[in-house]
Amino acid sequence: MSIFRNKAQLYVKEILAGFTIALGLIPEVIAFAVVAGVSPTLGLYGAVIMGISSAVFGGRPGLISGASGAVAVVIIDLVADHGVDYLFGALFLAGIFQILFGILKFGKFIRIVPYPVIFGFINGLIILIIFAQLDQFRTIDFNGNEGWLSSFEIIKIIFITIATLLIIKLFPYVTKAIPSALVAIILVTYCLYFFNIPTKDALDFAIHIEGNDNFIHQHFSTVYLPSLPLTWQTLEIIFPYALIIATVGLIESLVTLSILDELTQTRGKSNKECIAQGIGNMSCSVLGGMGGCAMIGQSIHNIKYGGRGRLSSLTAALALLIFTPLASNFIESIPVAALLAVVIILVINTIKWTISESIKKVSKGEVLILISVTILTLVYDVTIAVIYGIVLYALRFSWIQSKKIHATSQINRKRKEKVYFIYGPLFFGSTNNFLKIFKIKKDPKHIILDFKNSRILDQSGLDTISKLNNIYKENNKIVKLRHLSPECIKLLKQSNVACEINLIEDPSYKVASDLLD
């Protein structure tokens, strides 16, 4: 009986955590939909689809997926320039990329993306989200000319935003059982309605986007086929956006997965999560969702609320599916200024998180990489910024490691033998320093290179061993290698390096294993 009671308590905790997360997702998802320039319906149903896909097919129990800010800022220009149909086309293609990424087992490589690159691209996305909020203070007249709102309207938006912010920050002192952002939006919306204060709301925004006032009443189950011309021109438009959506979505999703791994002391399956994200985005493209990825903040909250299984993630998605049509009239009335306050809180919380994590995980020498990735995210796009950051970090890492190669030596004069105890990695960056270690003319007849505290990492290292062996051979001296790992021995034999190898057991070193992912 105790086993059944414990299981029942666990299920109840999972379901309650899921419902709590769903309440917190409502304002967040609607806010990100506004940022992206799509109707709140696309954001809400996108969160439902991504949530179900991640809960059912994902590689990390407890992870929450939805319409995220990372994807929102990527699709702003696509939606503004080409419309929602092209967004759906890009999501379908992005889903294919993500599924292929998982099938080819590339998910493990996201785990080795350096922290300065991750925090740099997150900072860039935060700044883009902030810039996107300026659109709330602009308007378009009947002639199609864009301009700023009147001073009175701007002051009114600022006042509503500040009021919402105060409620969000102060309500947790009353209770933390209900998300303060949801409470703030409800209170502000009904206060404006009660006092008959006109302001731009979600309905006005949807009419501006779609040209009708029926945006929230569309049927979720309806299969929607985007009306896209199947031409090379269409592919040229959606391909770069699809690649960025897939890249950004996977980076944020697998970073979230790694964070939850640390919190729960368990290991998720990154390749499986890649496939789940791809299924979710492809489903969004045909069911009318905005698309998205894993959400760091909500996933952490879910774990803290006790939701560590798939049931909590699935409950959150299904609860959101139930809430959306029931609350359609209320969602239409939510002031855009209140959603602006929600975005500001999310930005502040993300900045706090990146700063605290950067202090712990980014050294002073890596700050320049972080700043560079942030700037490139703003100037170009996330994909270019991340690739640049990884290359720059790899060069910095290589430079630091290249200076670590050194050796101590021990001479046995009776046996005319000298042992070099090598320390540090031998690879393309350290080959020159490695060759400087040896006193070839002064060394005795027999030379032993002990690699117990070193590793040969690449072909350049092998070539250097071969070069050193040839130099000693020209001086009528013999080189022997010992304490090599099985991988090094295999590489040396394949390269036909003419050195005598002393086979001594050494551990097998691995970096990333497909068995774990």
N, C-alpha and C positions, 0 to 999 in steps of 0.2 A: 504493500500500500504506500509505503514511504517513497518508493521509486516513482509510482504514478503521481503522487502528490508533488514531488519535486519537478517532474516533467510538466505538470499542469501549471505550476508556478512559473516555470521557465517560459512556457508559451504565453501566459498572461503578460509577463514582463516584455516579451518580444512584441506582442500586439500593442501594448500601451506605448512602447517606444516608437513603434511605427506610426501610430496616430499622432503622437506629439511632433514627430518629424514632418508629417504631412501638413500640420497646422503652420509650422515654420516655413515650409516650402512655398505656400500660397503667395505671401507677399514677395518673397525673394524671386520666384519664377516670373511673376507678373512684372516685377521691376526689370528683370533682365530682358523680357520680351519687349518692353518699351525701349530699352537701350538698343536692342537689335533692330528696332523699327518694324516689328511684326505685331499682330494683334495678340492680346493676352491669351486667347484660345490656343494659338500655336505653342506658346510657352507652357501652358498648363498640360495640354495633351502630350507635348514633347516630354515633359517630366514624367508623365504616366508611362509612356512607351519605353523611355530609357530606363526608368525604375524597374519595370517588369522584366525587361531584357537582362538587366544586370543581376536582378534577384534570382532569375531562373537559370540563366546561362553563365553568369559571371564566375570569376575565380576567387572572389573575396567575400565571404559571408559578412553581412553587416554594412557593406558599402552602399552608399546612396548615390544614385545617378539622376540627373535631371537637366533641365535647360540652364546651362551654366553661363556665367559671365565671360569665361574664356572663349567659348564659342560665339557668344553674342557680339563681342567686339570684332570678331573676324568677319562676320556676315553683314555688318552694317552697310558697307559700300555695295555689296552684291545685291541686297534687297532694295537699296535706294536707287541703284542704276538699272537693274534688270527685273525686279519684282520677285514675288514669292515662288513662282514656278521654277525659276532658275535656282532658287535656294533648295527646293526639293530635289532637283537634278544633281546639285552639288552634294547634298546629303547622301543620295544613293551611291554616288561614286566614292565619297569618303568612306561609306560603310564597306564597300568592296575593298578599298585600301586597307582598312583596319582588320578585316577578316583575313586577308592575305598576310598581313603582318603577323597575326596570331598563328596561322597555319604554317608559315615559314619559321616559326619559333623565334621571332625577332624581339619579342616582349622583354626578354631578359636583358637586352642591351639598354633599355630605358633605365634599368636599375643602376647602370654605371654612368649615367649622365651626371656630371659633377654638380654639387650644390650651388656654386656661384652661377652656373648657367640656368638652373631651375629658378632660383630666386630672382635672377635678372629678367627672365621672361615673364615671371609673375608680376614683378614691379612694372614692366612695360604694359602689361594688360591692365593693371590698376590705373595707370595714367591715361590709357585710352578710354577706359570706362568713365573717368572723371571728365575728359574732354567731351565725351558723348553727351553728358548731361547739359551742356550749353544749349543743345537743341531745344530744351524745355523752355528757354527764354526767347525763342525765335518764333515767328509766325509767317504765314504766307498769305498775301492779300488776294483779291479776286482776279488780279491780272497775273498771278503767278510769281510776283516779286517777293523775295524773302527779306525780312527785316526783324528788328528787335521788338519785343512787346513794349507796351507803354510802361512808363515808370510805375504807375499804380499797379498794373498787373504783375510786374516784377517784384514789387514790394509785397504784394499779396502772396505770391508763390514762396518768397523767402519766409514770410511769417508762418505760413502753413507748414513749411518744411521744418522750421525751428520748433514749432509746437509738437510736431510728430517726433522729432528727435528727443525732446524733453520727456515725452511719454515713454519712448523706447528705453531711455536711460534710467528713468525713475521707477517704472512699474515693477522691475524685479525686486525692489525693496518691499513691495506688497506681497507678491508671490512669484515663484519661478516655475509654477506648474503649467502656465500658459505662456507661449512665446510673446514677448513684449511687443515685437514688431506687428504681430497680428492684432493685438489689443489696440495699439496706436492707430492702425489703419481703420479699424472699426469705429473707434471713438471720434477720430477726426472726420471720417466720412459722414457719420450721423450728426455731428455738430454743424457741419456745413449745410447739411440738408435741413436740420431743425431751424437754423437761423437764416436759411434761404440765401446763402452766400454763393454766387456763381463763380465757378472756376473750371479750368480745363480738367476733364476727367478721362477715365479709360475709354468711355464710349466716344468722346470727341476724338481721341487719338485713333481709335479703330476706324471711324468714319474717314478720317484723314488718310489712313493707310489703305483701306479697302473700298471706300466709297459707299458703304452701307452700314446700317445699324443692327445687323443681324449676326454679328461676328461670333457671339458667345453661344449661339443656339445651333451651331453646326453639329452634325452627328458624328460621334467619335468612330463608330464602326464603318462609316462609309469609306470605301477605297477610293483614293484620289490619285488620278494619273496626271502628272504635270503636263501641260500643253506646251511642250518644247519642240522646236524644229530639230530633227535628227540630222544636224549638219556639223561639219568641222568647226564652223564658227561658234556654234553652241558649246562644243567640247573645249575650244580655246578659252571661252569665258568661264566655264565651271571648273575646268581642270585645276588651275592654281588655287582656287578657293577650296576645292575638295581636298587637295593635298594639305593645305594649311589646317582645315577643320580636322582632318584625320590626325595630323601631327600634334596639334594643340590638345585635341581630345585625349589622345593616348598618353601624352606626357603628363597632363593633369590627372588622368585616371590612375596611371601607374605610380605617380608620386603619392596620390591618396592611398593606394594599395600598400605602398611601403610604410606610410605613416601608421596605418591600421595594423600592419605587421608588428611594428614596434610597440604599439599600445597593447596588443593582445598577446604578444610573444608567440605568435604563430606565423605561418608563411602562406601567403596567397599564391595563386597561379596566374602569373602575368599574361601568358599567352592565351589562356582561357578568357581572361578579362578583355583582351584585345578583340577576340571574336564576339563576345557579348556586346561590346560597344559598337562594333560594326553591324551586328544584327539590329540593334536599337536604332541606329541612324538610318539604315535602309528601311526599317519599318516606319520611321517618322516620315520618310519621303513619300510613302504611299498611303499613310493614314492621317496626314495633316498635322505633323508635329514640327517643332522648331529644331529638333536635334539637340545634342548636348554631350555631356560626359560626366564623369564622377565629380562630386561636389565635396571639396575638402572639409569645409566647416560643418555641413550637415552630417557627413559621415562620422566625424569626430564626436559630434553631439549624440548620434545614434549609439555609438559604443559606450559613451558615458551614461546614457539612459538605460543601458543594459541590453541593447539590441545587438547581439553578436552573431545572430544566425540569419538565414535567408528569409525567415518569416517576418522579421521586422522591416526589411527592405521591401518585401512584397506587400505588406500591410500599408506602408506609406504610399506606395504607388496606387493601390486599389482605393484607399481612402481619398486620395486626391482625385481619382476618377469619379467617386461619388460626390465629393464636395463641389466639383466644377459646375455641373448642370444645376444643382440645387441652389448654388450661390450666384447664379449668372446675373440676376438683376443687381445684386449688391456689387459684384465685380465691375459692372458697367459704371457704377457711381463713384468708384475709388478715385480720389484726386491724384493727378499725376505728381503734384508736389509732395504728397505723402509717400509715393513710390520713390521719389528722389531722395527722401530721408532714409528709406530702407537701403538704397544703394550706397549712400554716404556711410551708414553704419557698417555695411559689408566691406566697404573700402577701408575704413578705419581698422576693423578687426583683422583684415588681411594684412595691412601694413604692420600692425602690432605683431602678428604671427611671423611675417618675413623678417622683421627686425630681430625678434627674439631668437629665431632659428639661425639667422645669419651670424649673430654674435657667437652662437655655439658651434657652428659648422663651417664658417667662412673665415679664413685667415686674412691678415692685413694685406698680404701679397695677392690675394684673389679678389680683392674689392674692385680693382680695375676691370677684371673680366666681368664681374657682376654689372658694373656701370655700363660697359661696352654693350653687353647683351640687351640691357634696358633701352639704350639709345637706338640700337639697330631694330629692336621691336617696334619702336615708334616711327622710325624713318622708313624702314622697308617692311618686313613681316616677320612673324615668329619663326618660321622655318629657317630663313636665312640667319636670323639672330642666333638660333640654337646651334646650327651647324658651325657658324663662326665661333661661338663660345666654346664648343667642344674642341675645335681645332686649336684655338688659342690656349685652352687649358692643357691640351695634350702636349703642345710645344713647351709650355711652362713646366709641366711635370717632367718632360724629357730632359730639360735643361737642369732641373734640380737633381734628378736621378743620375744624370751623367757625371755629376761631381762627387757622387758617393762611392764610385769604384776606387778601391785601394787594396793594398796587400801588406801582409807581414811575411817575413821569410825566416827559414831555419836551415842551417848548413850542417851536413854530416860529412866531415872531411875524410874520414876513413873510407866511406863508401863513394866519395866524390859525388855527393848528391845534395841538391838544394830544393827545398819545398817552399813554394809560394802559396800562402793561404789567402785566397781571393775573397774580398768582401764587396758586396754591392752588385747590382745587376749589370750584365754585359749585353749591350744592345747598340743600335746605330749611334746613339748619342754619346756613349761612353768608350767607344773603341779607341779613340786617340789617347785618352787618359790611361786606358788599359795598357797600351803598348809602351807608354812611358815608364811603367813600373819596372820593367825588366832590364837587368845589366848583362846583356848578352855576352859581351867580350870577357867579362870577369867571372861569369857563372861557370860552375864545374860541368863535368861530362853529362850527368843525368839531372834532368829538371822535372819536378813534379808540380803540377798545378792542382791545388786542392780547392774544389768548388763546393765544399760543405756549406759555406755561408754566402754562396753566390748562385746566380742563375744565368744561363745563356738564353736570351729571350727571342732573338730573331736571326735572320739570315746574315745580317751584318756581323753579329757576334760570332757566328760559325766561320764566316770568311776571315775574321780577325784571328781566330784560333789557328786556322789553316795557314795564314800569313806568318804568324809567330812561329809555328812549327817549321815552316820552310826556312825562315831566317836562322833558327837554331840548327837545322839540318845542314845548311851551308857552312856552319861553323863546327860541323862534326859533333853535334850534341843531340841528345835524345830527349824528347818531351813525352811525358806520361800524364794522363788525366785521371783524377779520381774523385769520388763522391759526387758523381753526376747523377741527376735524376733520370728515370727511364725515358722521359720525353727528350731530354738533351742527348742521351745516347742514341736514340732513334734518329734524331735529326743529324747527328754527326755521321752516322753510318750512311744515311741517305746522301750526305754531301761528300762522301768519300774523303774525309779528312784523315790523313795518314798519321794518326797519333795512337799510341797504345793506351787503351782505356781500361782502368782498373774497376771492374764491376763490383761496386759496393751498394747495398740497398739504400735507397733514398726515397723519401715520400713522393707520392704522385700529386702534383700541384694542379688544381683546376681553378678557373675563374668563374665561369657561369655554366650551370648544368641544365640541360633540357629536362632532366628527370624531375627537378624541383619546380620548374616553371610549366 
